[in-house]
Amino acid sequence: MISSLKAFNLLVMFLLELSVYAAVALWGFTASDKWLVKVLLGVGGPVVMIAVWAMLGSPRAPYPVHGAGRVVLEALWFGAGAAALAAAGKQGWAATFAGVFLVNAALRLLWNQ
């Protein structure tokens, strides 16, 4: 039973990572009335986030961050997702996203994931 919960927690972590991209894209597409700015932020924002996660946070990152650095990376990464949702006018989603992340992070810490 516990192994199933651990696997589910890792799935939630992956879905949270993907949700950051969606949140940043949503923010980008709602950040301006000008279509060019919308496209640049809505597409460029997630591209920048993908690059950062690929370089530092992914399992195959060339410059993986561990320990306290990983805590800072995750706080900034998932905080950016929550902030993007809030900036896009989705405060309820932002609070839910932050809450799910905090529970997920606590369980990963408890289970040494």
Gaussian input, Z-matrix of N, CA and C with variables (Angstrom, degrees):
# hf/3-21g

backbone

0 1
 N
 C     1     B1
 C     2     B2     1     A1
 N     3     B3     2     A2     1     D1
 C     4     B4     3     A3     2     D2
 C     5     B5     4     A4     3     D3
 N     6     B6     5     A5     4     D4
 C     7     B7     6     A6     5     D5
 C     8     B8     7     A7     6     D6
 N     9     B9     8     A8     7     D7
 C    10    B10     9     A9     8     D8
 C    11    B11    10    A10     9     D9
 N    12    B12    11    A11    10    D10
 C    13    B13    12    A12    11    D11
 C    14    B14    13    A13    12    D12
 N    15    B15    14    A14    13    D13
 C    16    B16    15    A15    14    D14
 C    17    B17    16    A16    15    D15
 N    18    B18    17    A17    16    D16
 C    19    B19    18    A18    17    D17
 C    20    B20    19    A19    18    D18
 N    21    B21    20    A20    19    D19
 C    22    B22    21    A21    20    D20
 C    23    B23    22    A22    21    D21
 N    24    B24    23    A23    22    D22
 C    25    B25    24    A24    23    D23
 C    26    B26    25    A25    24    D24
 N    27    B27    26    A26    25    D25
 C    28    B28    27    A27    26    D26
 C    29    B29    28    A28    27    D27
 N    30    B30    29    A29    28    D28
 C    31    B31    30    A30    29    D29
 C    32    B32    31    A31    30    D30
 N    33    B33    32    A32    31    D31
 C    34    B34    33    A33    32    D32
 C    35    B35    34    A34    33    D33
 N    36    B36    35    A35    34    D34
 C    37    B37    36    A36    35    D35
 C    38    B38    37    A37    36    D36
 N    39    B39    38    A38    37    D37
 C    40    B40    39    A39    38    D38
 C    41    B41    40    A40    39    D39
 N    42    B42    41    A41    40    D40
 C    43    B43    42    A42    41    D41
 C    44    B44    43    A43    42    D42
 N    45    B45    44    A44    43    D43
 C    46    B46    45    A45    44    D44
 C    47    B47    46    A46    45    D45
 N    48    B48    47    A47    46    D46
 C    49    B49    48    A48    47    D47
 C    50    B50    49    A49    48    D48
 N    51    B51    50    A50    49    D49
 C    52    B52    51    A51    50    D50
 C    53    B53    52    A52    51    D51
 N    54    B54    53    A53    52    D52
 C    55    B55    54    A54    53    D53
 C    56    B56    55    A55    54    D54
 N    57    B57    56    A56    55    D55
 C    58    B58    57    A57    56    D56
 C    59    B59    58    A58    57    D57
 N    60    B60    59    A59    58    D58
 C    61    B61    60    A60    59    D59
 C    62    B62    61    A61    60    D60
 N    63    B63    62    A62    61    D61
 C    64    B64    63    A63    62    D62
 C    65    B65    64    A64    63    D63
 N    66    B66    65    A65    64    D64
 C    67    B67    66    A66    65    D65
 C    68    B68    67    A67    66    D66
 N    69    B69    68    A68    67    D67
 C    70    B70    69    A69    68    D68
 C    71    B71    70    A70    69    D69
 N    72    B72    71    A71    70    D70
 C    73    B73    72    A72    71    D71
 C    74    B74    73    A73    72    D72
 N    75    B75    74    A74    73    D73
 C    76    B76    75    A75    74    D74
 C    77    B77    76    A76    75    D75
 N    78    B78    77    A77    76    D76
 C    79    B79    78    A78    77    D77
 C    80    B80    79    A79    78    D78
 N    81    B81    80    A80    79    D79
 C    82    B82    81    A81    80    D80
 C    83    B83    82    A82    81    D81
 N    84    B84    83    A83    82    D82
 C    85    B85    84    A84    83    D83
 C    86    B86    85    A85    84    D84
 N    87    B87    86    A86    85    D85
 C    88    B88    87    A87    86    D86
 C    89    B89    88    A88    87    D87
 N    90    B90    89    A89    88    D88
 C    91    B91    90    A90    89    D89
 C    92    B92    91    A91    90    D90
 N    93    B93    92    A92    91    D91
 C    94    B94    93    A93    92    D92
 C    95    B95    94    A94    93    D93
 N    96    B96    95    A95    94    D94
 C    97    B97    96    A96    95    D95
 C    98    B98    97    A97    96    D96
 N    99    B99    98    A98    97    D97
 C   100   B100    99    A99    98    D98
 C   101   B101   100   A100    99    D99
 N   102   B102   101   A101   100   D100
 C   103   B103   102   A102   101   D101
 C   104   B104   103   A103   102   D102
 N   105   B105   104   A104   103   D103
 C   106   B106   105   A105   104   D104
 C   107   B107   106   A106   105   D105
 N   108   B108   107   A107   106   D106
 C   109   B109   108   A108   107   D107
 C   110   B110   109   A109   108   D108
 N   111   B111   110   A110   109   D109
 C   112   B112   111   A111   110   D110
 C   113   B113   112   A112   111   D111
 N   114   B114   113   A113   112   D112
 C   115   B115   114   A114   113   D113
 C   116   B116   115   A115   114   D114
 N   117   B117   116   A116   115   D115
 C   118   B118   117   A117   116   D116
 C   119   B119   118   A118   117   D117
 N   120   B120   119   A119   118   D118
 C   121   B121   120   A120   119   D119
 C   122   B122   121   A121   120   D120
 N   123   B123   122   A122   121   D121
 C   124   B124   123   A123   122   D122
 C   125   B125   124   A124   123   D123
 N   126   B126   125   A125   124   D124
 C   127   B127   126   A126   125   D125
 C   128   B128   127   A127   126   D126
 N   129   B129   128   A128   127   D127
 C   130   B130   129   A129   128   D128
 C   131   B131   130   A130   129   D129
 N   132   B132   131   A131   130   D130
 C   133   B133   132   A132   131   D131
 C   134   B134   133   A133   132   D132
 N   135   B135   134   A134   133   D133
 C   136   B136   135   A135   134   D134
 C   137   B137   136   A136   135   D135
 N   138   B138   137   A137   136   D136
 C   139   B139   138   A138   137   D137
 C   140   B140   139   A139   138   D138
 N   141   B141   140   A140   139   D139
 C   142   B142   141   A141   140   D140
 C   143   B143   142   A142   141   D141
 N   144   B144   143   A143   142   D142
 C   145   B145   144   A144   143   D143
 C   146   B146   145   A145   144   D144
 N   147   B147   146   A146   145   D145
 C   148   B148   147   A147   146   D146
 C   149   B149   148   A148   147   D147
 N   150   B150   149   A149   148   D148
 C   151   B151   150   A150   149   D149
 C   152   B152   151   A151   150   D150
 N   153   B153   152   A152   151   D151
 C   154   B154   153   A153   152   D152
 C   155   B155   154   A154   153   D153
 N   156   B156   155   A155   154   D154
 C   157   B157   156   A156   155   D155
 C   158   B158   157   A157   156   D156
 N   159   B159   158   A158   157   D157
 C   160   B160   159   A159   158   D158
 C   161   B161   160   A160   159   D159
 N   162   B162   161   A161   160   D160
 C   163   B163   162   A162   161   D161
 C   164   B164   163   A163   162   D162
 N   165   B165   164   A164   163   D163
 C   166   B166   165   A165   164   D164
 C   167   B167   166   A166   165   D165
 N   168   B168   167   A167   166   D166
 C   169   B169   168   A168   167   D167
 C   170   B170   169   A169   168   D168
 N   171   B171   170   A170   169   D169
 C   172   B172   171   A171   170   D170
 C   173   B173   172   A172   171   D171
 N   174   B174   173   A173   172   D172
 C   175   B175   174   A174   173   D173
 C   176   B176   175   A175   174   D174
 N   177   B177   176   A176   175   D175
 C   178   B178   177   A177   176   D176
 C   179   B179   178   A178   177   D177
 N   180   B180   179   A179   178   D178
 C   181   B181   180   A180   179   D179
 C   182   B182   181   A181   180   D180
 N   183   B183   182   A182   181   D181
 C   184   B184   183   A183   182   D182
 C   185   B185   184   A184   183   D183
 N   186   B186   185   A185   184   D184
 C   187   B187   186   A186   185   D185
 C   188   B188   187   A187   186   D186
 N   189   B189   188   A188   187   D187
 C   190   B190   189   A189   188   D188
 C   191   B191   190   A190   189   D189
 N   192   B192   191   A191   190   D190
 C   193   B193   192   A192   191   D191
 C   194   B194   193   A193   192   D192
 N   195   B195   194   A194   193   D193
 C   196   B196   195   A195   194   D194
 C   197   B197   196   A196   195   D195
 N   198   B198   197   A197   196   D196
 C   199   B199   198   A198   197   D197
 C   200   B200   199   A199   198   D198
 N   201   B201   200   A200   199   D199
 C   202   B202   201   A201   200   D200
 C   203   B203   202   A202   201   D201
 N   204   B204   203   A203   202   D202
 C   205   B205   204   A204   203   D203
 C   206   B206   205   A205   204   D204
 N   207   B207   206   A206   205   D205
 C   208   B208   207   A207   206   D206
 C   209   B209   208   A208   207   D207
 N   210   B210   209   A209   208   D208
 C   211   B211   210   A210   209   D209
 C   212   B212   211   A211   210   D210
 N   213   B213   212   A212   211   D211
 C   214   B214   213   A213   212   D212
 C   215   B215   214   A214   213   D213
 N   216   B216   215   A215   214   D214
 C   217   B217   216   A216   215   D215
 C   218   B218   217   A217   216   D216
 N   219   B219   218   A218   217   D217
 C   220   B220   219   A219   218   D218
 C   221   B221   220   A220   219   D219
 N   222   B222   221   A221   220   D220
 C   223   B223   222   A222   221   D221
 C   224   B224   223   A223   222   D222
 N   225   B225   224   A224   223   D223
 C   226   B226   225   A225   224   D224
 C   227   B227   226   A226   225   D225
 N   228   B228   227   A227   226   D226
 C   229   B229   228   A228   227   D227
 C   230   B230   229   A229   228   D228
 N   231   B231   230   A230   229   D229
 C   232   B232   231   A231   230   D230
 C   233   B233   232   A232   231   D231
 N   234   B234   233   A233   232   D232
 C   235   B235   234   A234   233   D233
 C   236   B236   235   A235   234   D234
 N   237   B237   236   A236   235   D235
 C   238   B238   237   A237   236   D236
 C   239   B239   238   A238   237   D237
 N   240   B240   239   A239   238   D238
 C   241   B241   240   A240   239   D239
 C   242   B242   241   A241   240   D240
 N   243   B243   242   A242   241   D241
 C   244   B244   243   A243   242   D242
 C   245   B245   244   A244   243   D243
 N   246   B246   245   A245   244   D244
 C   247   B247   246   A246   245   D245
 C   248   B248   247   A247   246   D246
 N   249   B249   248   A248   247   D247
 C   250   B250   249   A249   248   D248
 C   251   B251   250   A250   249   D249
 N   252   B252   251   A251   250   D250
 C   253   B253   252   A252   251   D251
 C   254   B254   253   A253   252   D252
 N   255   B255   254   A254   253   D253
 C   256   B256   255   A255   254   D254
 C   257   B257   256   A256   255   D255
 N   258   B258   257   A257   256   D256
 C   259   B259   258   A258   257   D257
 C   260   B260   259   A259   258   D258
 N   261   B261   260   A260   259   D259
 C   262   B262   261   A261   260   D260
 C   263   B263   262   A262   261   D261
 N   264   B264   263   A263   262   D262
 C   265   B265   264   A264   263   D263
 C   266   B266   265   A265   264   D264
 N   267   B267   266   A266   265   D265
 C   268   B268   267   A267   266   D266
 C   269   B269   268   A268   267   D267
 N   270   B270   269   A269   268   D268
 C   271   B271   270   A270   269   D269
 C   272   B272   271   A271   270   D270
 N   273   B273   272   A272   271   D271
 C   274   B274   273   A273   272   D272
 C   275   B275   274   A274   273   D273
 N   276   B276   275   A275   274   D274
 C   277   B277   276   A276   275   D275
 C   278   B278   277   A277   276   D276
 N   279   B279   278   A278   277   D277
 C   280   B280   279   A279   278   D278
 C   281   B281   280   A280   279   D279
 N   282   B282   281   A281   280   D280
 C   283   B283   282   A282   281   D281
 C   284   B284   283   A283   282   D282
 N   285   B285   284   A284   283   D283
 C   286   B286   285   A285   284   D284
 C   287   B287   286   A286   285   D285
 N   288   B288   287   A287   286   D286
 C   289   B289   288   A288   287   D287
 C   290   B290   289   A289   288   D288
 N   291   B291   290   A290   289   D289
 C   292   B292   291   A291   290   D290
 C   293   B293   292   A292   291   D291
 N   294   B294   293   A293   292   D292
 C   295   B295   294   A294   293   D293
 C   296   B296   295   A295   294   D294
 N   297   B297   296   A296   295   D295
 C   298   B298   297   A297   296   D296
 C   299   B299   298   A298   297   D297
 N   300   B300   299   A299   298   D298
 C   301   B301   300   A300   299   D299
 C   302   B302   301   A301   300   D300
 N   303   B303   302   A302   301   D301
 C   304   B304   303   A303   302   D302
 C   305   B305   304   A304   303   D303
 N   306   B306   305   A305   304   D304
 C   307   B307   306   A306   305   D305
 C   308   B308   307   A307   306   D306
 N   309   B309   308   A308   307   D307
 C   310   B310   309   A309   308   D308
 C   311   B311   310   A310   309   D309
 N   312   B312   311   A311   310   D310
 C   313   B313   312   A312   311   D311
 C   314   B314   313   A313   312   D312
 N   315   B315   314   A314   313   D313
 C   316   B316   315   A315   314   D314
 C   317   B317   316   A316   315   D315
 N   318   B318   317   A317   316   D316
 C   319   B319   318   A318   317   D317
 C   320   B320   319   A319   318   D318
 N   321   B321   320   A320   319   D319
 C   322   B322   321   A321   320   D320
 C   323   B323   322   A322   321   D321
 N   324   B324   323   A323   322   D322
 C   325   B325   324   A324   323   D323
 C   326   B326   325   A325   324   D324
 N   327   B327   326   A326   325   D325
 C   328   B328   327   A327   326   D326
 C   329   B329   328   A328   327   D327
 N   330   B330   329   A329   328   D328
 C   331   B331   330   A330   329   D329
 C   332   B332   331   A331   330   D330
 N   333   B333   332   A332   331   D331
 C   334   B334   333   A333   332   D332
 C   335   B335   334   A334   333   D333
 N   336   B336   335   A335   334   D334
 C   337   B337   336   A336   335   D335
 C   338   B338   337   A337   336   D336

   B1=1.4562
   B2=1.5315
   B3=1.3312
   B4=1.4704
   B5=1.5232
   B6=1.3364
   B7=1.4667
   B8=1.5242
   B9=1.3259
   B10=1.4644
   B11=1.5268
   B12=1.3261
   B13=1.4671
   B14=1.5212
   B15=1.3263
   B16=1.4638
   B17=1.5204
   B18=1.3370
   B19=1.4639
   B20=1.5225
   B21=1.3255
   B22=1.4631
   B23=1.5222
   B24=1.3257
   B25=1.4619
   B26=1.5284
   B27=1.3299
   B28=1.4696
   B29=1.5323
   B30=1.3294
   B31=1.4625
   B32=1.5283
   B33=1.3224
   B34=1.4722
   B35=1.5239
   B36=1.3346
   B37=1.4749
   B38=1.5322
   B39=1.3217
   B40=1.4610
   B41=1.5333
   B42=1.3147
   B43=1.4642
   B44=1.5233
   B45=1.3186
   B46=1.4678
   B47=1.5314
   B48=1.3348
   B49=1.4682
   B50=1.5218
   B51=1.3322
   B52=1.4659
   B53=1.5332
   B54=1.3148
   B55=1.4652
   B56=1.5189
   B57=1.3262
   B58=1.4615
   B59=1.5297
   B60=1.3218
   B61=1.4741
   B62=1.5229
   B63=1.3279
   B64=1.4645
   B65=1.5221
   B66=1.3227
   B67=1.4661
   B68=1.5231
   B69=1.3167
   B70=1.4695
   B71=1.5331
   B72=1.3307
   B73=1.4660
   B74=1.5237
   B75=1.3262
   B76=1.4699
   B77=1.5160
   B78=1.3271
   B79=1.4659
   B80=1.5247
   B81=1.3255
   B82=1.4543
   B83=1.5147
   B84=1.3290
   B85=1.4594
   B86=1.5269
   B87=1.3294
   B88=1.4674
   B89=1.5238
   B90=1.3184
   B91=1.4666
   B92=1.5305
   B93=1.3129
   B94=1.4574
   B95=1.5211
   B96=1.3287
   B97=1.4638
   B98=1.5202
   B99=1.3114
   B100=1.4677
   B101=1.5204
   B102=1.3163
   B103=1.4559
   B104=1.5227
   B105=1.3158
   B106=1.4595
   B107=1.5260
   B108=1.3258
   B109=1.4673
   B110=1.5273
   B111=1.3352
   B112=1.4637
   B113=1.5244
   B114=1.3132
   B115=1.4693
   B116=1.5233
   B117=1.3279
   B118=1.4614
   B119=1.5249
   B120=1.3250
   B121=1.4575
   B122=1.5316
   B123=1.3230
   B124=1.4649
   B125=1.5153
   B126=1.3110
   B127=1.4661
   B128=1.5300
   B129=1.3169
   B130=1.4609
   B131=1.5170
   B132=1.3262
   B133=1.4618
   B134=1.5189
   B135=1.3356
   B136=1.4622
   B137=1.5282
   B138=1.3229
   B139=1.4703
   B140=1.5300
   B141=1.3194
   B142=1.4720
   B143=1.5244
   B144=1.3198
   B145=1.4639
   B146=1.5332
   B147=1.3197
   B148=1.4674
   B149=1.5196
   B150=1.3234
   B151=1.4668
   B152=1.5258
   B153=1.3188
   B154=1.4660
   B155=1.5268
   B156=1.3340
   B157=1.4576
   B158=1.5329
   B159=1.3220
   B160=1.4695
   B161=1.5251
   B162=1.3187
   B163=1.4673
   B164=1.5286
   B165=1.3362
   B166=1.4645
   B167=1.5323
   B168=1.3291
   B169=1.4553
   B170=1.5025
   B171=1.3163
   B172=1.4596
   B173=1.5316
   B174=1.3304
   B175=1.4655
   B176=1.5345
   B177=1.3183
   B178=1.4658
   B179=1.5254
   B180=1.3055
   B181=1.4651
   B182=1.5229
   B183=1.3388
   B184=1.4687
   B185=1.5274
   B186=1.3174
   B187=1.4630
   B188=1.5302
   B189=1.3286
   B190=1.4643
   B191=1.5207
   B192=1.3076
   B193=1.4515
   B194=1.5328
   B195=1.3367
   B196=1.4631
   B197=1.5225
   B198=1.3159
   B199=1.4570
   B200=1.5218
   B201=1.3201
   B202=1.4667
   B203=1.5336
   B204=1.3210
   B205=1.4595
   B206=1.5232
   B207=1.3240
   B208=1.4731
   B209=1.5249
   B210=1.3140
   B211=1.4668
   B212=1.5241
   B213=1.3248
   B214=1.4652
   B215=1.5281
   B216=1.3376
   B217=1.4671
   B218=1.5205
   B219=1.3234
   B220=1.4625
   B221=1.5262
   B222=1.3221
   B223=1.4659
   B224=1.5311
   B225=1.3283
   B226=1.4656
   B227=1.5197
   B228=1.3237
   B229=1.4691
   B230=1.5291
   B231=1.3376
   B232=1.4543
   B233=1.5246
   B234=1.3267
   B235=1.4583
   B236=1.5138
   B237=1.3384
   B238=1.4677
   B239=1.5254
   B240=1.3184
   B241=1.4619
   B242=1.5212
   B243=1.3226
   B244=1.4666
   B245=1.5271
   B246=1.3328
   B247=1.4701
   B248=1.5246
   B249=1.3294
   B250=1.4652
   B251=1.5256
   B252=1.3272
   B253=1.4662
   B254=1.5208
   B255=1.3181
   B256=1.4649
   B257=1.5231
   B258=1.3357
   B259=1.4640
   B260=1.5268
   B261=1.3306
   B262=1.4610
   B263=1.5241
   B264=1.3432
   B265=1.4525
   B266=1.5143
   B267=1.3004
   B268=1.4690
   B269=1.5288
   B270=1.3209
   B271=1.4544
   B272=1.5267
   B273=1.3140
   B274=1.4594
   B275=1.5185
   B276=1.3171
   B277=1.4644
   B278=1.5202
   B279=1.3334
   B280=1.4698
   B281=1.5217
   B282=1.3196
   B283=1.4638
   B284=1.5237
   B285=1.3225
   B286=1.4626
   B287=1.5167
   B288=1.3182
   B289=1.4618
   B290=1.5269
   B291=1.3231
   B292=1.4673
   B293=1.5248
   B294=1.3213
   B295=1.4600
   B296=1.5196
   B297=1.3240
   B298=1.4724
   B299=1.5256
   B300=1.3232
   B301=1.4657
   B302=1.5203
   B303=1.3174
   B304=1.4687
   B305=1.5277
   B306=1.3388
   B307=1.4645
   B308=1.5273
   B309=1.3311
   B310=1.4610
   B311=1.5193
   B312=1.3173
   B313=1.4695
   B314=1.5250
   B315=1.3181
   B316=1.4720
   B317=1.5242
   B318=1.3316
   B319=1.4670
   B320=1.5329
   B321=1.3267
   B322=1.4691
   B323=1.5128
   B324=1.3059
   B325=1.4676
   B326=1.5353
   B327=1.3170
   B328=1.4675
   B329=1.5275
   B330=1.3324
   B331=1.4622
   B332=1.5393
   B333=1.3193
   B334=1.4727
   B335=1.5243
   B336=1.3143
   B337=1.4612
   B338=1.5030
   A1=111.50
   A2=116.02
   A3=119.57
   A4=110.84
   A5=117.22
   A6=118.69
   A7=110.83
   A8=117.08
   A9=120.44
   A10=110.71
   A11=116.21
   A12=119.88
   A13=111.06
   A14=116.52
   A15=120.25
   A16=110.76
   A17=116.38
   A18=119.69
   A19=110.67
   A20=116.99
   A21=120.74
   A22=110.84
   A23=116.96
   A24=120.44
   A25=111.49
   A26=116.97
   A27=120.18
   A28=110.86
   A29=116.92
   A30=120.20
   A31=110.23
   A32=116.54
   A33=120.53
   A34=109.85
   A35=116.89
   A36=120.95
   A37=110.16
   A38=116.89
   A39=120.98
   A40=110.87
   A41=116.76
   A42=120.08
   A43=111.50
   A44=117.35
   A45=120.32
   A46=110.59
   A47=116.68
   A48=120.10
   A49=110.43
   A50=116.66
   A51=120.26
   A52=111.34
   A53=115.92
   A54=120.37
   A55=112.26
   A56=116.95
   A57=119.85
   A58=109.55
   A59=116.77
   A60=120.00
   A61=110.48
   A62=116.37
   A63=120.27
   A64=111.14
   A65=117.04
   A66=120.83
   A67=111.50
   A68=116.09
   A69=120.06
   A70=110.17
   A71=116.44
   A72=119.50
   A73=110.90
   A74=116.86
   A75=120.68
   A76=110.53
   A77=116.02
   A78=119.38
   A79=110.69
   A80=116.67
   A81=120.55
   A82=112.91
   A83=115.62
   A84=119.53
   A85=113.01
   A86=117.37
   A87=119.97
   A88=112.44
   A89=117.76
   A90=121.26
   A91=113.96
   A92=117.71
   A93=119.86
   A94=110.05
   A95=114.65
   A96=120.09
   A97=111.63
   A98=116.89
   A99=121.28
   A100=109.37
   A101=116.15
   A102=120.08
   A103=112.88
   A104=118.32
   A105=120.21
   A106=111.23
   A107=116.33
   A108=120.58
   A109=109.70
   A110=116.96
   A111=120.62
   A112=111.41
   A113=116.12
   A114=120.39
   A115=110.33
   A116=117.23
   A117=120.01
   A118=111.58
   A119=117.89
   A120=120.88
   A121=111.89
   A122=116.11
   A123=120.02
   A124=113.48
   A125=116.93
   A126=120.96
   A127=110.56
   A128=116.66
   A129=120.72
   A130=113.92
   A131=117.33
   A132=120.63
   A133=112.64
   A134=117.95
   A135=118.96
   A136=113.26
   A137=117.49
   A138=119.84
   A139=110.03
   A140=116.88
   A141=120.60
   A142=109.95
   A143=116.93
   A144=120.46
   A145=110.96
   A146=117.26
   A147=121.32
   A148=110.03
   A149=116.31
   A150=120.25
   A151=111.42
   A152=117.10
   A153=120.55
   A154=109.84
   A155=117.41
   A156=119.84
   A157=111.01
   A158=116.72
   A159=120.12
   A160=111.24
   A161=117.19
   A162=120.74
   A163=112.88
   A164=117.44
   A165=119.90
   A166=115.66
   A167=117.56
   A168=119.04
   A169=117.58
   A170=117.75
   A171=119.54
   A172=111.20
   A173=116.76
   A174=119.20
   A175=113.71
   A176=117.55
   A177=121.07
   A178=112.58
   A179=116.84
   A180=121.76
   A181=110.92
   A182=116.64
   A183=118.84
   A184=112.69
   A185=117.35
   A186=122.65
   A187=109.25
   A188=117.68
   A189=119.35
   A190=112.03
   A191=114.96
   A192=122.18
   A193=107.73
   A194=116.37
   A195=121.47
   A196=110.20
   A197=115.64
   A198=121.38
   A199=113.38
   A200=115.69
   A201=121.59
   A202=111.06
   A203=116.45
   A204=119.87
   A205=111.56
   A206=115.99
   A207=120.36
   A208=110.22
   A209=116.46
   A210=120.55
   A211=109.91
   A212=116.42
   A213=120.86
   A214=110.12
   A215=116.80
   A216=120.67
   A217=110.61
   A218=117.21
   A219=119.81
   A220=111.44
   A221=117.55
   A222=119.84
   A223=110.33
   A224=116.67
   A225=120.42
   A226=111.64
   A227=116.10
   A228=121.67
   A229=111.20
   A230=115.95
   A231=119.66
   A232=111.44
   A233=116.89
   A234=120.10
   A235=111.17
   A236=116.37
   A237=120.39
   A238=110.35
   A239=116.77
   A240=119.97
   A241=111.63
   A242=116.28
   A243=120.22
   A244=110.77
   A245=116.75
   A246=120.48
   A247=111.09
   A248=116.91
   A249=120.21
   A250=110.12
   A251=117.09
   A252=119.60
   A253=110.94
   A254=116.58
   A255=119.97
   A256=111.16
   A257=116.81
   A258=120.64
   A259=112.03
   A260=116.23
   A261=120.40
   A262=111.72
   A263=116.74
   A264=120.56
   A265=113.75
   A266=118.25
   A267=123.39
   A268=109.68
   A269=117.12
   A270=121.21
   A271=112.35
   A272=117.56
   A273=120.76
   A274=111.29
   A275=116.60
   A276=120.66
   A277=109.98
   A278=116.26
   A279=120.41
   A280=110.82
   A281=116.67
   A282=120.46
   A283=110.77
   A284=117.06
   A285=120.92
   A286=110.51
   A287=116.55
   A288=121.71
   A289=110.23
   A290=116.80
   A291=120.92
   A292=110.77
   A293=117.34
   A294=120.93
   A295=112.57
   A296=116.44
   A297=120.31
   A298=109.67
   A299=116.94
   A300=118.92
   A301=111.59
   A302=117.82
   A303=120.56
   A304=111.64
   A305=117.19
   A306=120.13
   A307=109.78
   A308=116.43
   A309=120.90
   A310=111.41
   A311=116.86
   A312=120.81
   A313=111.07
   A314=116.93
   A315=120.27
   A316=110.75
   A317=116.55
   A318=119.77
   A319=111.35
   A320=117.00
   A321=119.35
   A322=110.63
   A323=117.14
   A324=121.21
   A325=110.57
   A326=116.00
   A327=121.46
   A328=111.30
   A329=116.46
   A330=121.58
   A331=113.11
   A332=117.76
   A333=121.91
   A334=112.61
   A335=115.83
   A336=120.19
   A337=109.56
   D1=-46.77
   D2=-177.65
   D3=-65.90
   D4=-33.69
   D5=179.09
   D6=-66.99
   D7=-33.02
   D8=176.00
   D9=-67.36
   D10=-39.50
   D11=178.12
   D12=-66.17
   D13=-38.89
   D14=177.71
   D15=-64.18
   D16=-43.05
   D17=177.92
   D18=-63.57
   D19=-41.24
   D20=178.09
   D21=-62.92
   D22=-39.21
   D23=178.77
   D24=-62.89
   D25=-38.84
   D26=176.61
   D27=-67.10
   D28=-35.85
   D29=175.55
   D30=-63.70
   D31=-42.52
   D32=177.84
   D33=-60.89
   D34=-41.34
   D35=178.11
   D36=-58.68
   D37=-45.78
   D38=179.28
   D39=-62.66
   D40=-43.45
   D41=179.22
   D42=-66.21
   D43=-34.69
   D44=174.85
   D45=-64.22
   D46=-41.06
   D47=177.85
   D48=-59.62
   D49=-46.12
   D50=178.55
   D51=-64.87
   D52=-34.52
   D53=-179.74
   D54=-64.90
   D55=-29.97
   D56=176.73
   D57=-61.26
   D58=-43.62
   D59=178.77
   D60=-60.93
   D61=-44.85
   D62=-179.91
   D63=-64.14
   D64=-40.26
   D65=-179.82
   D66=-64.81
   D67=-42.68
   D68=179.46
   D69=-66.68
   D70=-39.41
   D71=177.17
   D72=-63.75
   D73=-44.26
   D74=177.90
   D75=-58.73
   D76=-46.85
   D77=177.59
   D78=-58.56
   D79=-46.61
   D80=-177.50
   D81=-59.34
   D82=-42.10
   D83=-177.99
   D84=-76.41
   D85=-11.26
   D86=178.02
   D87=-112.28
   D88=3.08
   D89=-172.77
   D90=-78.07
   D91=-16.73
   D92=-175.02
   D93=-150.09
   D94=162.48
   D95=173.86
   D96=-88.79
   D97=-15.43
   D98=-177.96
   D99=-85.14
   D100=128.23
   D101=-173.78
   D102=-64.50
   D103=-34.88
   D104=179.79
   D105=-65.60
   D106=-41.95
   D107=177.70
   D108=-65.17
   D109=-41.45
   D110=177.67
   D111=-57.77
   D112=-46.42
   D113=-178.40
   D114=-67.17
   D115=-44.35
   D116=-179.50
   D117=-61.94
   D118=-45.40
   D119=-179.64
   D120=-75.78
   D121=-39.32
   D122=-177.83
   D123=-68.64
   D124=-30.25
   D125=177.72
   D126=-99.60
   D127=-43.19
   D128=-176.78
   D129=-68.19
   D130=-36.41
   D131=179.00
   D132=-58.72
   D133=-53.17
   D134=177.52
   D135=-62.93
   D136=-33.18
   D137=178.42
   D138=-63.57
   D139=-42.96
   D140=177.24
   D141=-63.03
   D142=-42.96
   D143=179.87
   D144=-64.07
   D145=-40.21
   D146=177.09
   D147=-59.82
   D148=-44.70
   D149=-179.08
   D150=-63.09
   D151=-42.83
   D152=-179.63
   D153=-64.08
   D154=-46.77
   D155=-178.14
   D156=-65.95
   D157=-39.21
   D158=179.22
   D159=-63.61
   D160=-36.80
   D161=-177.72
   D162=-79.00
   D163=-32.91
   D164=-170.37
   D165=-120.01
   D166=-33.54
   D167=-168.33
   D168=-109.19
   D169=-21.00
   D170=-175.50
   D171=-72.93
   D172=160.20
   D173=179.26
   D174=-60.07
   D175=-26.37
   D176=179.54
   D177=-108.68
   D178=27.98
   D179=-177.92
   D180=-64.79
   D181=137.83
   D182=177.84
   D183=-69.89
   D184=-24.80
   D185=178.55
   D186=-127.30
   D187=66.44
   D188=-174.68
   D189=-65.84
   D190=144.31
   D191=-179.76
   D192=-105.55
   D193=133.06
   D194=-178.38
   D195=-127.29
   D196=166.75
   D197=174.55
   D198=62.45
   D199=-133.85
   D200=-177.75
   D201=-63.69
   D202=-33.54
   D203=177.24
   D204=-62.54
   D205=-37.22
   D206=178.32
   D207=-66.98
   D208=-39.34
   D209=177.99
   D210=-61.48
   D211=-44.62
   D212=179.00
   D213=-64.11
   D214=-45.93
   D215=179.23
   D216=-57.17
   D217=-48.64
   D218=-178.46
   D219=-65.60
   D220=-39.94
   D221=178.98
   D222=-61.70
   D223=-44.45
   D224=178.17
   D225=-67.91
   D226=-43.70
   D227=-176.91
   D228=-61.93
   D229=-57.37
   D230=-176.64
   D231=-75.48
   D232=-26.90
   D233=171.72
   D234=-63.63
   D235=-37.33
   D236=177.01
   D237=-64.52
   D238=-37.82
   D239=176.98
   D240=-63.15
   D241=-46.06
   D242=178.73
   D243=-65.55
   D244=-41.49
   D245=179.31
   D246=-64.81
   D247=-38.12
   D248=179.05
   D249=-64.31
   D250=-41.70
   D251=177.59
   D252=-63.63
   D253=-43.68
   D254=178.99
   D255=-63.04
   D256=-42.13
   D257=179.89
   D258=-67.10
   D259=-25.31
   D260=177.68
   D261=-84.68
   D262=3.81
   D263=177.71
   D264=88.28
   D265=13.89
   D266=-178.73
   D267=-109.34
   D268=63.10
   D269=-175.35
   D270=-63.37
   D271=-38.34
   D272=178.02
   D273=-63.31
   D274=-43.24
   D275=177.47
   D276=-64.32
   D277=-39.30
   D278=179.94
   D279=-61.90
   D280=-44.63
   D281=179.98
   D282=-65.75
   D283=-40.93
   D284=178.22
   D285=-64.40
   D286=-45.06
   D287=178.92
   D288=-58.30
   D289=-47.75
   D290=-179.67
   D291=-62.66
   D292=-40.83
   D293=179.14
   D294=-64.41
   D295=-44.37
   D296=178.13
   D297=-62.88
   D298=-41.85
   D299=177.81
   D300=-60.98
   D301=-45.20
   D302=-178.08
   D303=-62.22
   D304=-41.66
   D305=177.26
   D306=-65.20
   D307=-44.58
   D308=179.11
   D309=-60.20
   D310=-45.02
   D311=-179.55
   D312=-64.68
   D313=-40.59
   D314=178.74
   D315=-63.04
   D316=-42.65
   D317=179.42
   D318=-67.68
   D319=-38.45
   D320=177.05
   D321=-63.47
   D322=-38.36
   D323=177.49
   D324=-66.98
   D325=-45.99
   D326=179.72
   D327=-61.09
   D328=-40.57
   D329=-175.42
   D330=-95.65
   D331=7.74
   D332=-179.56
   D333=53.21
   D334=47.77
   D335=179.77
   D336=-94.55

